[in-house]
Amino acid sequence: MQEEPTLRPFDVIRAQVPLAGLRVADVGCGDGAVTRQLARAGAKSVVGVECSSEQLLRARSEAAADANPSFVTGVAEQLPLTSGSADLVVFVDSLHHVPVAAQTEALREVHRVLVPGGRAIVIEPLARGDYHEMLALVHDETEVRAHAQAAVATSVADGLFDRIATFEFLRRSSYSSYEEFHAGVVRVNPHRLERARAVDRAWREAFERVGRPSQRGWTFFSSSRVDVLRRPVVGDGEAADDLPIRSGLDIA
């Protein structure tokens, strides 16, 4: 049976906005994997914002050979970036990690940092499917993910952004072993460690039940939602530097 095609978050971003020459901020950049991809795609500058010192250390180490990306300590609800300094802001699996009470403020910060006509792309995992159920054994993110979606909707309703597009896509995650998967989950959220240890046997069994054996080791599939937002331009006309938007998911 033929598998449904999958995409990486970076594929989705570059399919929506031409990256060449843009000033980009990657909020909640983690280990900087997407940040580096954005830099290599021709963005003028890329800054990754991350609150975890461990993740920042990994990001800077991995990006040592790349001159373009830079990384700063900060939180989404108080971005350490100048107003109007970005043409594009991205959240990749990070908005739901912002405290629920601060998610709306985080999007207000994105509005501040963007130039008029600039874009924000919010990619959020959906709380459904076997992969989500497996993760929920250690940390159930159903509620915080729902709040993140609601925060995006509120920012549009309040006039902070125009919603240009919204759609879902399928993602593939591969791990060489349960140990690699376990370490990756705990690294993103260290507070999960105690729970992960408590349910280790059940979690390992779920990993082997849900995962598909593959050349990489084990492969999992999950769904994510994308919201492409635009900071409105004052007045009826478009700004001269307003970014074009691509339709669909045509991957160059």
N, C-alpha and C positions, 0 to 999 in steps of 0.2 A: 504493500500500500504506500502510495506516495505521500510524503510528509508535507504539511503546510509550510510555505516558505517563512523563514524567520529573518529578523533584522536586529542589528545592534543599535543602541541609542544614537551613536554617532552617525549611522546611516540615515536615521530619521532626521537628525538636525540638518545635515548637509543637503538632504532632499528638499528641505523647506526653505532654506535661506542660503544664498551664495556667500560663502565665508571669506573670499579673498578681500583683503584690505579692511576687514572689520575689527573693531575693538570689542573683545568678548570677555564676559565674566562668567565663570563656572562656579555656582554657589553650592557649597556642600560637596566639594570636588573629591573628597575621599583620598584615595591614593594617586589621583591625578591622571588616571588612564584616559578619560575623555578629554581632559584638559590638553594633554599631549597630542591627541588626535586632532583637536581643533587647531592647535598651533601648526601642525604639519600640513594642514589643509589650506594654509595660506592666509590665515587671519593676521592682521597687522600686529595685534597684541592679544595675549590671553592671560588672564589672572585667575587663579584658582583660590577660592575662599574656603577655609576649613577650620573647624573649631578643635579638632583632635590633634594634639601634638604628635602622637604616634603616626597618624595618617599623613600629616604634613611632612614628617621626616621621610616617610616612604616616597611621597610625591616628589620631594626635592631630590632625593637620591636617584629615582628613576629618570628624572628630567635633567640630570647633570649634563648630558650631552646635547641638550636642546637649548638654544639661546633664547627662544621666544617665550615660553611660558614662565610665569612667576607665580609664587604662592605666598599668601598672607594669612595670618591668623584672624579669624573673625566669625561672627554669627550672622545669620540671614536677616534677623530683625534689627541689626545695627551694622550695616555693611561698611567696611573701612574703605569706601570708594567715593570719589568725588562726584557730585551731582552732574548729570549729563556726560559722564565719562565713558559710557558703553553704548555700542550699537546693538548688541545682542547679549542677553542674559539667559543662561540655561540652568535649570534644576534637573538633575538626572537622579531619580530615586532619592531625593534629599528633602523635598518640602515636608514630607510626613515625619521627618526626624526633627523638624523645628517644633518646639513646644506648642501645643494646640492653641493656647492663648496668644501666641506670638505669630501665628501663621499669616494672619491678615496684615499685620505690621510688616512682616517680611516682604509681602507683595507690594506694600506701599514703598518700601525701600527700593525695590526693583524699579518702580515707577520713577522714583527720584534719580536713580543712577542712569536710567536710559535717556537717550536723546529723544525728542519728539519724533514719532515715526519709527522708533526703534522697536525691536522684537524681544519678546520673552518666550522661551519654549520650556514648558513644564512637562516632564515625563515622570509618571507615577505608576508604580506597580498596582495591579488590581487585586483585591482581596477575594480571589476565587481560584479554584483548581487544586490539583494534587500537590503542586509545589508549595502553594500558600498554606495548605493544610499541614504539610510536613514542617514548615517553618513555625507554624502556630504552636507546635508542641513545646517550643522554647519561648517564643515571643509572638503573641497574637496581635498583629498590627491592623486588624479590621477597622477598629474605631479611628485610629490616627490617620489611616489612609482615607477614610470617609471624610474626616475633617479637612484634610488637604484639598480634596475635590471641592468641598463646600467653600473653602477659602478662595479658591480660584473663581468660583461662581460669584462670590460676593464682590471680588475685585472688579469683575466685569459689570455687575449690577450697579456698583458705585461709580462707574465711569472711569476707573483708573485705566482700564484697557478695553480695546475692542477685541473680541474673540474672532480670529481669522479662520481658524480651523480646529477641529477636534476629531480624533479618530483613535482606534486601537490597533496594536500590532502584537505579533507573537515573538517571543524571545527565546533564545536557547542559552542555557548555562551548562558548562561542562566542568567536571572536577576529576582529577586523577584518582581520588580516594575520598572516603568519608572524612578522614583526618583533614584534608585540604578544605573541604566544605565547612567542617566544624570550625577550623581556625579562621576562615574568612568571615563567617557570621559573627563570631565573638569579637573579631578585630573591629568591625563596624560599630558594634554596641557591646562594650566590655561588661555592662551590667547584666548581660545574658549568661555570663559564664557559670554562675552558681546553678541556675536553672538547667543549663546545658549538661552540667555534670550529673544533676539529679535524674535526668531522663535519658542519659547517654545510650543505654541499651535500646530503648524504644525508638530513639531518634535514629540510631544506626539501622534498625530494622526498617523504619519508614524510608530512609534514604535508599536502601537496597530494593525496597518494594516499588517505590515511585520512579526511581531512576531507570534509564534505559542504558544497558551496556553499550559502549561505543569505543571507537579507536582511542579517544581521549581518556576513557575510563568509565564515567557515568555522565549521562546527559539528561537535563530537565527542561521542561517547557513551561512558560508562564506568559500571561498577558499584561500589557501595560497600556495606559491611556496617555495621549499626547494632547496638550492644549497649546496652540500657537496664538500668542497674544501680541497686540500692538499698542504701544503708547500713543494715544490720539495726538494729532497735530492741531494746534490752536487755529481756528478758522475753517472755512469750508474747503479750501484747496489743499493739495498734497504738498508737503515740504519738498524742496529740491533734492534732498538727500534721503527721502523716504525709501526704505528697502523694498525691492520687489519680493513677492511671495510666489513660491512655486506650488503648483497644484499636485495633489496626490503624493505618491511615494516613488516617483521615478528616480532610481538610483543611477547616477552617472557612472 
